[in-house]
Every structure is written in structure tokens, then in C-alpha cells.
């Protein structure tokens, strides 16, 4: 029987359809990869590498997923057996999420509620569980002291704007670094900025309670951000002085750094000779907070090693949440939290016992 030969037009159509399907398949893979934030994907990939390496050392198969084997792995991680370093409960939970996510991508879901996994994890939580370790909050006075430690060069101007915008916006470090000058300007951006109004002169920048800087008609900075809980808008009003105004610091950096398109916060050459178009990584924010907090002498009662561990990019978010004297719902919306309980975790100096159920019950 002779093989069927398609007419040239049909063959071309089949080839085009095949190419189109391949392109759609690649696009679907891109969407699947983008279902998680970049930092989360990197962490999950690291989790999978370490898990699969452990499986090979123990002589276990990587596929299909075996809940009993996963339970053994969690126990080994918790106790630090073999080449393992003992891990916290939070790290183990994140690692299990990464393993389960990777198996789903392979089309082989892992039953994390299986008793071999769930029971082992419950036991680990009971034995090794500890209250979460919170980073120190950066308050307004701390922030001003940190800003004063930076030089008046391009790098210093950029880092001032990063700290001030991060604090006033209550932003995650990835949200700070992911900002672009406008929408659709880069493939790796996670939001963009819009500046409304103009900064006043130094004579008019003093707060007079009526028409001075900070009045509603002066505008400010509007951030449109795609964060963990989806899209949200963050408003940052102008400060009472150009020396403390986050918007003014950002405008100065963008003007002198000639930032008009693409990433807002870019790398600066070694000798402050110019600004590249390369976006900073979010690790820069964590290092910047730690460095300036140490230089400003914040929490001088701690050793240098303890102070390094005490501060991170989240210190800026915690500082705003703890400092803002407004209704909790506004803070929750500003930070992009899904629940009020999460917002309360960030409030280091929250007024306690304002609701006294003991007296309300009649005691």
C-alpha cells in the first residue's frame, strides 16, 4: 500500500499548524513558570535539587513521588542526619511546598496530606516548632540616621531613594527593585511609578499645617505593583521637607541619574561615572538596610553579628506598619496583606490591651 501524499498546500498548512502548536506550548510553559515569583521559583528549584540529590544518595527513585520517602526526607532534614544541617520548621514547610510544586509540573502530584507526610510534619512542628523570629523594625528616626550615612554621589542618591521609598511604601524588596518608569517597559518589571505634582521650593517646603508640603493638592507618587496578593496601588505623599521627602529623593535620583525609561533602580559604575540599564537585584536592598543600620548605630546594644541578623529588607515594611498612626485597614491595604492578622505581625509597637475582655466580662 502506497503511503498517502498530502497536497503541497495541505502539507504547508500542517507544518504551520505544528509550528503554531509548538509556539503555544512554549508560551504555556512560560506562563506556568510565571505562576510563582522569581524568588519563589529560585527557592523551589534549590529545594528540588537538594531533595533529588538526597534521593539518589539513599538509592530511592525520583519518580513517581512516594509520600513515605518524603516523610523520611523531612525527618532527616529536621534532625540533620547524614550531610544535612538541621532546618527550622518554616524552612521545612517551604521545602515541602517546593517539592510538591515540582512534582505537579511533572504531572505527578504529591499527596502532601498522606499520613506518611502529614503525621511526620505534625510531629516535627510539635517537637521543633518555635515562635517566628521577627526582624527589627526601622522607624522614622532610624531611617533618617541611616540616610545620613550615605554619600552625596550617584550611588548614595539612588540608595537614599531606595530606603525612603521602601519605607514610605511599605514595600517588599522585590517590589522596590521591580519598579519601572512606566508600564510595559521591561519584561522583568513588577510595577511602575507615576509622579503627580511638583516639589515646592525650600521656602515653601516647611510644614505650615495648611498649604505647606504634604497638603493633598501637592500630589505625590503612585505605585502600581503586582505583588504576592495581586495588583495594588500604593500612594506615597510628599513629606514635610525636601530633606525627608521620599518623592523628592526619587525625583533627584531620576534626574541626576538620567532615569527616564525601564528600571528605576539600576546599577551605578564603580567610580560613579554613570548609570547602566541593568536592574539591581533584591539582595541589594537587604545588604543596604543592614549596612546603613550598622553605620547609623541602630541597636547598639547588640553585637555586630546580632545586628546584621536583626535587619533586612522587611525591616522597612515593619517600620511603616509600626509607625503609621492610622486605621489598621489602611495599613493592611497599603502593605498588600490578605488579612489583618498578617498586618499585626508587622506591628512591633502596637498598642496592646486596648480591648480588655477581663473587665468586659465583669472582673
C-alpha positions as a Markdown table, in Angstrom:
| # | Residue | x | y | z |
|---|---|---|---|---|
| 1 | Unk | 0.0 | 0.0 | 0.0 |
| 2 | Unk | 1.4 | 3.3 | -1.1 |
| 3 | Unk | 1.8 | 6.0 | 1.6 |
| 4 | Unk | -0.6 | 8.8 | 1.3 |
| 5 | Unk | 1.0 | 12.0 | 0.0 |
| 6 | Unk | -0.7 | 15.2 | 1.1 |
| 7 | Unk | -1.0 | 18.0 | -1.5 |
| 8 | Unk | 1.6 | 20.8 | -1.1 |
| 9 | Unk | -1.0 | 23.2 | 0.3 |
| 10 | Unk | -2.2 | 20.7 | 2.9 |
| 11 | Unk | 1.4 | 19.9 | 3.9 |
| 12 | Unk | 2.3 | 23.5 | 4.3 |
| 13 | Unk | -0.8 | 24.0 | 6.4 |
| 14 | Unk | 0.0 | 21.0 | 8.6 |
| 15 | Unk | 3.6 | 22.3 | 9.1 |
| 16 | Unk | 2.3 | 25.8 | 10.0 |
| 17 | Unk | -0.1 | 24.3 | 12.5 |
| 18 | Unk | 2.7 | 22.3 | 14.0 |
| 19 | Unk | 4.9 | 25.3 | 14.4 |
| 20 | Unk | 1.9 | 27.3 | 15.9 |
| 21 | Unk | 1.3 | 24.5 | 18.4 |
| 22 | Unk | 5.0 | 24.4 | 19.4 |
| 23 | Unk | 4.9 | 28.2 | 20.0 |
| 24 | Unk | 1.7 | 27.9 | 22.1 |
| 25 | Unk | 3.3 | 25.1 | 24.1 |
| 26 | Unk | 6.4 | 27.2 | 24.9 |
| 27 | Unk | 4.1 | 30.1 | 25.8 |
| 28 | Unk | 2.2 | 27.8 | 28.2 |
| 29 | Unk | 5.5 | 26.8 | 29.8 |
| 30 | Unk | 6.4 | 30.5 | 30.3 |
| 31 | Unk | 3.0 | 31.2 | 31.9 |
| 32 | Unk | 3.5 | 28.1 | 34.2 |
| 33 | Unk | 6.9 | 29.4 | 35.2 |
| 34 | Unk | 5.5 | 32.8 | 35.9 |
| 35 | Unk | 2.8 | 31.4 | 38.2 |
| 36 | Unk | 5.3 | 31.9 | 41.0 |
| 37 | Unk | 7.5 | 35.0 | 41.8 |
| 38 | Unk | 11.1 | 34.8 | 40.7 |
| 39 | Unk | 12.5 | 34.4 | 44.2 |
| 40 | Unk | 10.0 | 31.6 | 44.9 |
| 41 | Unk | 10.9 | 29.8 | 41.8 |
| 42 | Unk | 14.6 | 30.0 | 42.6 |
| 43 | Unk | 13.9 | 28.7 | 46.1 |
| 44 | Unk | 11.8 | 25.8 | 44.8 |
| 45 | Unk | 14.4 | 24.9 | 42.2 |
| 46 | Unk | 17.0 | 24.8 | 45.0 |
| 47 | Unk | 14.7 | 22.7 | 47.2 |
| 48 | Unk | 14.2 | 20.2 | 44.3 |
| 49 | Unk | 17.9 | 19.9 | 43.6 |
| 50 | Unk | 18.6 | 19.1 | 47.3 |
| 51 | Unk | 15.7 | 16.7 | 47.6 |
| 52 | Unk | 16.6 | 14.8 | 44.4 |
| 53 | Unk | 20.2 | 14.6 | 45.4 |
| 54 | Unk | 19.2 | 13.1 | 48.8 |
| 55 | Unk | 17.0 | 10.5 | 47.0 |
| 56 | Unk | 19.9 | 9.4 | 44.8 |
| 57 | Unk | 22.3 | 9.1 | 47.8 |
| 58 | Unk | 19.7 | 6.9 | 49.5 |
| 59 | Unk | 19.1 | 4.8 | 46.4 |
| 60 | Unk | 15.5 | 5.9 | 46.0 |
| 61 | Unk | 13.8 | 6.7 | 42.7 |
| 62 | Unk | 12.9 | 10.3 | 42.0 |
| 63 | Unk | 9.7 | 9.4 | 40.2 |
| 64 | Unk | 6.9 | 8.6 | 40.9 |
| 65 | Unk | 6.5 | 10.6 | 44.1 |
| 66 | Unk | 6.4 | 8.4 | 47.3 |
| 67 | Unk | 4.8 | 10.0 | 50.4 |
| 68 | Unk | 6.7 | 7.6 | 52.7 |
| 69 | Unk | 10.0 | 8.6 | 51.2 |
| 70 | Unk | 9.1 | 12.3 | 51.5 |
| 71 | Unk | 8.3 | 11.7 | 55.2 |
| 72 | Unk | 11.8 | 10.1 | 55.7 |
| 73 | Unk | 13.4 | 13.1 | 54.0 |
| 74 | Unk | 11.6 | 15.6 | 56.2 |
| 75 | Unk | 12.7 | 13.7 | 59.3 |
| 76 | Unk | 16.3 | 13.7 | 58.1 |
| 77 | Unk | 16.1 | 17.4 | 57.5 |
| 78 | Unk | 14.7 | 18.2 | 60.9 |
| 79 | Unk | 17.3 | 16.1 | 62.7 |
| 80 | Unk | 20.2 | 17.0 | 60.5 |
| 81 | Unk | 21.2 | 13.4 | 59.8 |
| 82 | Unk | 23.9 | 12.5 | 57.2 |
| 83 | Unk | 25.0 | 15.5 | 55.3 |
| 84 | Unk | 22.0 | 17.5 | 56.4 |
| 85 | Unk | 22.1 | 20.7 | 58.5 |
| 86 | Unk | 19.1 | 20.8 | 60.9 |
| 87 | Unk | 16.3 | 23.0 | 59.4 |
| 88 | Unk | 13.7 | 25.1 | 61.0 |
| 89 | Unk | 10.0 | 24.2 | 60.7 |
| 90 | Unk | 9.4 | 27.2 | 58.4 |
| 91 | Unk | 12.2 | 26.1 | 56.1 |
| 92 | Unk | 10.9 | 22.5 | 56.0 |
| 93 | Unk | 7.4 | 23.7 | 55.1 |
| 94 | Unk | 8.8 | 25.8 | 52.3 |
| 95 | Unk | 10.8 | 22.9 | 51.1 |
| 96 | Unk | 7.8 | 20.6 | 51.1 |
| 97 | Unk | 5.9 | 23.2 | 49.0 |
| 98 | Unk | 8.8 | 23.3 | 46.5 |
| 99 | Unk | 8.9 | 19.6 | 46.2 |
| 100 | Unk | 5.1 | 19.3 | 45.7 |
| 101 | Unk | 5.2 | 22.2 | 43.2 |
| 102 | Unk | 7.9 | 20.5 | 41.1 |
| 103 | Unk | 6.0 | 17.2 | 41.1 |
| 104 | Unk | 2.9 | 19.0 | 39.9 |
| 105 | Unk | 5.0 | 20.4 | 37.0 |
| 106 | Unk | 5.9 | 16.8 | 36.1 |
| 107 | Unk | 2.3 | 15.8 | 36.1 |
| 108 | Unk | 2.8 | 13.6 | 39.1 |
| 109 | Unk | 1.1 | 15.3 | 42.1 |
| 110 | Unk | 2.4 | 14.5 | 45.5 |
| 111 | Unk | -0.2 | 13.8 | 48.2 |
| 112 | Unk | 1.1 | 16.0 | 50.9 |
| 113 | Unk | -2.0 | 15.1 | 53.1 |
| 114 | Unk | -1.0 | 11.5 | 53.0 |
| 115 | Unk | -0.4 | 10.2 | 56.6 |
| 116 | Unk | 3.3 | 9.5 | 55.9 |
| 117 | Unk | 3.9 | 13.2 | 55.2 |
| 118 | Unk | 1.2 | 14.9 | 57.3 |
| 119 | Unk | 1.9 | 12.9 | 60.5 |
| 120 | Unk | 5.7 | 13.3 | 60.3 |
| 121 | Unk | 5.4 | 17.1 | 59.7 |
| 122 | Unk | 2.9 | 17.5 | 62.6 |
| 123 | Unk | 5.4 | 15.7 | 64.9 |
| 124 | Unk | 8.2 | 18.0 | 63.7 |
| 125 | Unk | 6.1 | 21.1 | 64.4 |
| 126 | Unk | 5.4 | 19.8 | 67.9 |
| 127 | Unk | 9.0 | 19.0 | 68.7 |
| 128 | Unk | 10.9 | 21.7 | 66.9 |
| 129 | Unk | 8.3 | 24.5 | 66.5 |
| 130 | Unk | 9.4 | 27.9 | 67.7 |
| 131 | Unk | 7.8 | 31.3 | 67.6 |
| 132 | Unk | 8.7 | 33.2 | 64.3 |
| 133 | Unk | 11.9 | 35.3 | 64.6 |
| 134 | Unk | 11.0 | 38.8 | 63.5 |
| 135 | Unk | 13.4 | 41.3 | 62.0 |
| 136 | Unk | 13.9 | 44.6 | 63.8 |
| 137 | Unk | 11.7 | 47.4 | 62.6 |
| 138 | Unk | 13.2 | 50.6 | 61.1 |
| 139 | Unk | 11.4 | 53.7 | 62.5 |
| 140 | Unk | 11.4 | 57.2 | 61.0 |
| 141 | Unk | 14.2 | 58.4 | 63.3 |
| 142 | Unk | 16.2 | 55.3 | 62.5 |
| 143 | Unk | 15.6 | 55.9 | 58.7 |
| 144 | Unk | 16.9 | 59.5 | 58.9 |
| 145 | Unk | 20.0 | 58.3 | 60.7 |
| 146 | Unk | 20.6 | 55.7 | 58.0 |
| 147 | Unk | 20.1 | 58.1 | 55.2 |
| 148 | Unk | 22.7 | 60.4 | 56.8 |
| 149 | Unk | 25.4 | 57.7 | 56.4 |
| 150 | Unk | 25.2 | 57.7 | 52.6 |
| 151 | Unk | 27.4 | 59.8 | 50.3 |
| 152 | Unk | 26.1 | 62.6 | 48.1 |
| 153 | Unk | 27.1 | 60.8 | 44.9 |
| 154 | Unk | 25.0 | 58.9 | 42.4 |
| 155 | Unk | 25.1 | 55.7 | 44.4 |
| 156 | Unk | 24.2 | 57.5 | 47.6 |
| 157 | Unk | 21.3 | 59.3 | 45.9 |
| 158 | Unk | 20.0 | 56.0 | 44.5 |
| 159 | Unk | 20.3 | 54.2 | 47.8 |
| 160 | Unk | 18.6 | 57.1 | 49.7 |
| 161 | Unk | 15.6 | 56.8 | 47.3 |
| 162 | Unk | 15.5 | 53.0 | 47.7 |
| 163 | Unk | 15.4 | 53.3 | 51.6 |
| 164 | Unk | 12.9 | 56.1 | 51.6 |
| 165 | Unk | 10.5 | 54.7 | 49.0 |
| 166 | Unk | 10.8 | 51.2 | 50.6 |
| 167 | Unk | 9.8 | 52.6 | 54.0 |
| 168 | Unk | 7.1 | 55.1 | 52.9 |
| 169 | Unk | 5.5 | 52.5 | 50.5 |
| 170 | Unk | 5.9 | 49.6 | 53.0 |
| 171 | Unk | 7.3 | 47.6 | 50.0 |
| 172 | Unk | 8.9 | 44.2 | 49.8 |
| 173 | Unk | 12.4 | 44.3 | 48.5 |
| 174 | Unk | 11.4 | 42.7 | 45.2 |
| 175 | Unk | 8.7 | 45.3 | 44.8 |
| 176 | Unk | 11.2 | 48.1 | 45.2 |
| 177 | Unk | 13.7 | 46.7 | 42.7 |
| 178 | Unk | 10.9 | 45.6 | 40.2 |
| 179 | Unk | 9.7 | 49.2 | 39.6 |
| 180 | Unk | 9.8 | 50.7 | 36.1 |
| 181 | Unk | 9.4 | 54.3 | 35.0 |
| 182 | Unk | 6.2 | 53.3 | 33.2 |
| 183 | Unk | 4.0 | 50.3 | 32.2 |
| 184 | Unk | 5.2 | 47.7 | 29.7 |
| 185 | Unk | 8.8 | 49.0 | 29.7 |
| 186 | Unk | 10.6 | 45.8 | 30.6 |
| 187 | Unk | 10.0 | 42.0 | 30.8 |
| 188 | Unk | 11.1 | 41.6 | 34.4 |
| 189 | Unk | 9.4 | 44.6 | 35.9 |
| 190 | Unk | 6.7 | 44.0 | 38.6 |
| 191 | Unk | 5.2 | 47.5 | 38.6 |
| 192 | Unk | 5.7 | 51.1 | 37.6 |
| 193 | Unk | 5.6 | 54.6 | 39.0 |
| 194 | Unk | 3.7 | 57.8 | 38.3 |
| 195 | Unk | 4.7 | 61.2 | 39.8 |
| 196 | Unk | 2.0 | 63.8 | 40.4 |
| 197 | Unk | 2.6 | 67.4 | 41.2 |
| 198 | Unk | 5.9 | 69.1 | 41.7 |
| 199 | Unk | 8.1 | 69.6 | 44.8 |
| 200 | Unk | 7.9 | 73.0 | 46.3 |
| 201 | Unk | 10.9 | 75.3 | 46.8 |
| 202 | Unk | 12.8 | 75.2 | 50.1 |
| 203 | Unk | 10.9 | 78.3 | 51.3 |
| 204 | Unk | 7.6 | 76.6 | 50.7 |
| 205 | Unk | 8.6 | 73.1 | 51.9 |
| 206 | Unk | 8.2 | 73.8 | 55.6 |
| 207 | Unk | 5.0 | 72.3 | 57.0 |
| 208 | Unk | 2.7 | 75.1 | 58.0 |
| 209 | Unk | -0.4 | 72.9 | 58.6 |
| 210 | Unk | -2.4 | 74.4 | 55.7 |
| 211 | Unk | -0.7 | 74.9 | 52.4 |
| 212 | Unk | 2.8 | 73.6 | 53.1 |
| 213 | Unk | 4.4 | 70.4 | 51.7 |
| 214 | Unk | 2.3 | 67.4 | 52.4 |
| 215 | Unk | -1.0 | 69.1 | 51.5 |
| 216 | Unk | -3.4 | 67.0 | 49.4 |
| 217 | Unk | -3.1 | 69.2 | 46.3 |
| 218 | Unk | 0.7 | 68.7 | 46.1 |
| 219 | Unk | 0.3 | 65.2 | 44.7 |
| 220 | Unk | 3.0 | 62.6 | 45.2 |
| 221 | Unk | 4.0 | 59.2 | 44.0 |
| 222 | Unk | 1.6 | 56.5 | 42.8 |
| 223 | Unk | 3.0 | 52.9 | 42.5 |
| 224 | Unk | 1.1 | 50.2 | 40.6 |
| 225 | Unk | 2.5 | 46.9 | 41.8 |
| 226 | Unk | 2.0 | 43.3 | 41.1 |
| 227 | Unk | 2.8 | 41.7 | 44.5 |
| 228 | Unk | 2.1 | 38.5 | 46.2 |
| 229 | Unk | -1.6 | 39.1 | 46.6 |
| 230 | Unk | -2.1 | 40.5 | 43.1 |
| 231 | Unk | -2.2 | 44.1 | 41.7 |
| 232 | Unk | -2.5 | 47.0 | 44.1 |
| 233 | Unk | -1.9 | 50.8 | 44.1 |
| 234 | Unk | 0.3 | 52.4 | 46.7 |
| 235 | Unk | 0.2 | 56.1 | 47.3 |
| 236 | Unk | 3.2 | 57.9 | 48.7 |
| 237 | Unk | 2.5 | 61.5 | 49.6 |
| 238 | Unk | 5.2 | 64.3 | 49.7 |
| 239 | Unk | 6.9 | 64.8 | 53.0 |
| 240 | Unk | 7.1 | 67.9 | 55.2 |
| 241 | Unk | 10.6 | 68.8 | 54.0 |
| 242 | Unk | 12.7 | 68.1 | 50.8 |
| 243 | Unk | 15.3 | 66.6 | 53.1 |
| 244 | Unk | 12.9 | 63.9 | 54.3 |
| 245 | Unk | 10.5 | 63.6 | 51.4 |
| 246 | Unk | 10.7 | 60.1 | 49.7 |
| 247 | Unk | 9.2 | 61.6 | 46.5 |
| 248 | Unk | 11.8 | 64.4 | 46.3 |
| 249 | Unk | 14.6 | 61.8 | 46.8 |
| 250 | Unk | 13.3 | 59.7 | 44.0 |
| 251 | Unk | 13.0 | 62.7 | 41.7 |
| 252 | Unk | 16.6 | 63.8 | 42.5 |
| 253 | Unk | 17.9 | 60.3 | 41.7 |
| 254 | Unk | 16.0 | 60.0 | 38.5 |
| 255 | Unk | 17.0 | 63.5 | 37.3 |
| 256 | Unk | 20.7 | 63.2 | 38.1 |
| 257 | Unk | 20.9 | 59.5 | 37.1 |
| 258 | Unk | 19.0 | 60.3 | 33.9 |
| 259 | Unk | 16.5 | 57.6 | 34.5 |
| 260 | Unk | 13.6 | 58.0 | 32.1 |
| 261 | Unk | 12.8 | 54.5 | 30.8 |
| 262 | Unk | 13.0 | 51.0 | 32.1 |
| 263 | Unk | 14.1 | 50.0 | 35.6 |
| 264 | Unk | 14.0 | 52.8 | 38.2 |
| 265 | Unk | 16.8 | 51.5 | 40.3 |
| 266 | Unk | 19.9 | 50.5 | 38.2 |
| 267 | Unk | 23.5 | 49.7 | 38.8 |
| 268 | Unk | 26.0 | 52.6 | 39.1 |
| 269 | Unk | 29.5 | 52.2 | 37.8 |
| 270 | Unk | 32.3 | 51.7 | 40.3 |
| 271 | Unk | 33.5 | 55.3 | 40.3 |
| 272 | Unk | 30.1 | 56.8 | 39.9 |
| 273 | Unk | 30.9 | 57.6 | 36.3 |
| 274 | Unk | 27.4 | 56.6 | 35.1 |
| 275 | Unk | 24.3 | 54.5 | 35.4 |
| 276 | Unk | 23.7 | 51.3 | 33.5 |
| 277 | Unk | 20.4 | 50.0 | 32.3 |
| 278 | Unk | 20.8 | 46.8 | 34.4 |
| 279 | Unk | 18.3 | 46.4 | 37.2 |
| 280 | Unk | 19.6 | 45.9 | 40.7 |
| 281 | Unk | 18.8 | 42.6 | 42.4 |
| 282 | Unk | 16.6 | 42.5 | 45.5 |
| 283 | Unk | 19.6 | 41.3 | 47.6 |
| 284 | Unk | 20.9 | 44.9 | 47.2 |
| 285 | Unk | 18.0 | 46.1 | 49.4 |
| 286 | Unk | 18.8 | 43.7 | 52.2 |
| 287 | Unk | 22.5 | 44.5 | 52.2 |
| 288 | Unk | 21.8 | 48.2 | 52.1 |
| 289 | Unk | 19.5 | 48.1 | 55.1 |
| 290 | Unk | 22.0 | 46.0 | 57.1 |
| 291 | Unk | 24.9 | 48.3 | 56.1 |
| 292 | Unk | 23.3 | 51.6 | 56.9 |
| 293 | Unk | 21.7 | 50.3 | 60.1 |
| 294 | Unk | 25.1 | 49.2 | 61.3 |
| 295 | Unk | 26.7 | 52.5 | 60.2 |
| 296 | Unk | 23.9 | 54.5 | 62.0 |
| 297 | Unk | 24.5 | 52.6 | 65.2 |
| 298 | Unk | 20.9 | 51.3 | 65.5 |
| 299 | Unk | 20.5 | 48.7 | 68.2 |
| 300 | Unk | 24.0 | 49.4 | 69.5 |
| 301 | Unk | 23.2 | 47.2 | 72.5 |
| 302 | Unk | 23.6 | 44.1 | 70.2 |
| 303 | Unk | 26.9 | 42.7 | 68.9 |
| 304 | Unk | 27.8 | 43.4 | 65.3 |
| 305 | Unk | 26.9 | 39.8 | 64.3 |
| 306 | Unk | 23.5 | 40.0 | 66.0 |
| 307 | Unk | 22.8 | 43.4 | 64.4 |
| 308 | Unk | 23.5 | 42.0 | 61.0 |
| 309 | Unk | 20.9 | 39.3 | 61.6 |
| 310 | Unk | 18.4 | 41.7 | 63.1 |
| 311 | Unk | 17.9 | 43.8 | 60.0 |
| 312 | Unk | 16.7 | 43.0 | 56.5 |
| 313 | Unk | 14.6 | 44.5 | 53.7 |
| 314 | Unk | 11.5 | 43.6 | 55.7 |
| 315 | Unk | 12.6 | 46.0 | 58.5 |
| 316 | Unk | 11.3 | 48.8 | 56.3 |
| 317 | Unk | 7.8 | 47.3 | 56.0 |
| 318 | Unk | 7.7 | 46.5 | 59.7 |
| 319 | Unk | 8.8 | 50.1 | 60.4 |
| 320 | Unk | 6.0 | 51.6 | 58.4 |
| 321 | Unk | 3.4 | 49.2 | 59.8 |
| 322 | Unk | 4.5 | 50.0 | 63.4 |
| 323 | Unk | 4.8 | 53.8 | 62.9 |
| 324 | Unk | 1.7 | 54.7 | 60.9 |
| 325 | Unk | -1.0 | 56.1 | 63.4 |
| 326 | Unk | -4.0 | 55.4 | 61.2 |
| 327 | Unk | -6.7 | 52.8 | 61.0 |
| 328 | Unk | -5.4 | 49.3 | 60.7 |
| 329 | Unk | -7.4 | 48.7 | 57.5 |
| 330 | Unk | -5.4 | 51.4 | 55.7 |
| 331 | Unk | -2.1 | 49.9 | 56.7 |
| 332 | Unk | -3.3 | 46.4 | 55.6 |
| 333 | Unk | -4.3 | 47.7 | 52.2 |
| 334 | Unk | -1.1 | 49.7 | 51.8 |
| 335 | Unk | 1.1 | 46.7 | 52.6 |
| 336 | Unk | -1.0 | 44.4 | 50.4 |
| 337 | Unk | -1.8 | 41.9 | 53.1 |
| 338 | Unk | -4.6 | 39.5 | 52.6 |
| 339 | Unk | -5.6 | 39.6 | 56.3 |
| 340 | Unk | -5.4 | 41.9 | 59.3 |
| 341 | Unk | -3.7 | 39.2 | 61.3 |
| 342 | Unk | -0.7 | 39.4 | 58.9 |
| 343 | Unk | -0.6 | 43.2 | 59.3 |
| 344 | Unk | -0.5 | 42.8 | 63.1 |
| 345 | Unk | 2.6 | 40.6 | 62.8 |
| 346 | Unk | 4.4 | 43.5 | 61.3 |
| 347 | Unk | 3.4 | 46.0 | 64.1 |
| 348 | Unk | 6.3 | 45.9 | 66.6 |
| 349 | Unk | 4.9 | 48.7 | 68.8 |
| 350 | Unk | 1.2 | 48.0 | 68.6 |
| 351 | Unk | -0.9 | 49.3 | 71.5 |
| 352 | Unk | -1.9 | 46.3 | 73.5 |
| 353 | Unk | -4.7 | 45.7 | 75.9 |
| 354 | Unk | -6.9 | 48.4 | 74.4 |
| 355 | Unk | -9.6 | 45.8 | 74.4 |
| 356 | Unk | -9.8 | 44.4 | 77.9 |
| 357 | Unk | -12.0 | 41.3 | 77.9 |
| 358 | Unk | -11.3 | 40.7 | 81.6 |
| 359 | Unk | -13.1 | 43.9 | 82.6 |
| 360 | Unk | -15.7 | 43.4 | 79.9 |
| 361 | Unk | -16.5 | 40.0 | 81.5 |
| 362 | Unk | -17.1 | 41.7 | 84.8 |
| 363 | Unk | -13.8 | 41.1 | 86.7 |
